[in-house]
Amino acid sequence: MKIKPENRFWIGIYGFTLFILLVAVSVFAWLAWTSHQEPGVGRVAGARPPRAASLIPDERYETLAAFQAPAYTPESVAPKSFQAAMALYDKQDYAGASSALRSVADAKPDFQAARFYLGVSLLLSGNQIAGIQELRALTMAGDSAYLERGRFYLAKALIAEHDMARAREQLQALIAQHGGLEKQAAALLAQLRSEG
């Protein structure tokens, strides 16, 4: 088979294109293979940089995160369902209180006392993530009678989850409020800074 001279040009173009395509596929395959070996390490936009190994022992996190249940002073204007939930809270039945307080908070989303004690009850019953979500929602709602205490207990919960950066943010915001928990927050923040 003899190739015509006018077709040699097109065969050369197609051959060169095929060569470039093979090189591109090879490079793509190599990149896919190497990224598969180290998934997600700095390759995703907006990803957090990997954290250095913590030098704080787990027992120290538990000590820093520990707290007593905040006392509840009965309010005469509170709904009966809230008062019943807080009776469980006072008996240290935090799982029962969190269930009852969830109903109150769902029925009255703007009732900040229910949100605050729901978050604390969830934390005390061992449901850290749900407690953090409730307290974060309370603090994000802005100025209320429970904002300062919400930030303090949210910081404690974040410490328990080893999220020191966000715990520091909450404590700094709490200190900036210059409220009744300012000294406790400053002392806890100083402990966090000394731990690393």
SULPE-V966156 format. One record per backbone hydrogen bond with DSSP energy under -1.0 kcal/mol. NH is the residue of the N-H (numbers start at 1). CO is the residue of the C=O. E is the energy in kcal/mol with one decimal. If there is no record, write none. Layout:
NH CO E
NH CO E
This chain:
7 4 -1.0
8 4 -1.0
11 7 -2.5
12 8 -2.4
13 9 -2.1
14 10 -2.8
15 11 -2.5
16 12 -2.5
17 13 -2.4
18 14 -2.3
19 15 -2.1
20 16 -2.3
21 17 -2.4
22 18 -2.2
23 19 -2.1
24 20 -2.4
25 21 -2.4
26 22 -2.2
27 23 -2.4
28 24 -2.5
29 25 -2.6
30 26 -2.4
31 27 -2.5
32 28 -2.6
33 29 -2.2
34 30 -2.4
35 31 -2.4
36 32 -1.5
37 33 -1.2
41 38 -1.2
42 40 -1.4
47 44 -2.0
61 57 -1.4
62 58 -2.2
63 59 -2.1
64 60 -2.7
65 61 -2.2
66 62 -1.2
83 79 -2.2
84 80 -2.5
85 81 -1.9
86 82 -2.5
87 83 -1.4
88 84 -1.3
89 85 -1.8
90 86 -2.7
91 87 -1.2
92 89 -1.8
93 88 -2.6
94 92 -1.2
97 93 -2.6
98 94 -2.5
99 95 -1.8
100 96 -2.3
101 97 -3.2
102 98 -1.9
103 99 -1.4
104 100 -1.7
105 101 -3.1
106 102 -2.5
107 103 -2.1
108 104 -2.6
111 108 -2.0
112 110 -1.3
115 111 -1.4
116 112 -2.7
117 113 -2.6
118 114 -2.1
119 115 -2.3
120 116 -2.3
121 117 -2.5
122 118 -2.5
123 119 -2.0
124 120 -2.6
125 121 -1.6
126 123 -1.4
127 122 -2.6
128 126 -1.2
131 127 -2.2
132 128 -2.8
133 129 -2.3
134 130 -2.3
135 131 -2.5
136 132 -2.7
137 133 -2.3
138 134 -2.1
139 135 -2.4
140 136 -2.5
141 137 -1.3
147 144 -1.3
150 146 -2.6
151 147 -2.4
152 148 -2.0
153 149 -2.5
154 150 -2.0
155 151 -2.5
156 152 -1.9
157 153 -2.2
158 154 -2.5
159 155 -2.1
160 156 -2.0
161 157 -1.3
162 159 -2.0
163 158 -3.0
164 162 -1.1
167 163 -1.8
168 164 -2.6
169 165 -1.9
170 166 -2.2
171 167 -2.4
172 168 -2.8
173 169 -2.3
174 170 -2.3
175 171 -2.5
176 172 -2.0
178 175 -1.3
182 179 -1.4
185 181 -2.7
186 182 -2.6
187 183 -2.4
188 184 -2.4
189 185 -2.7
190 186 -2.3
191 187 -1.9
192 188 -2.4
193 189 -2.4
194 190 -2.1
195 191 -1.6
196 192 -1.1
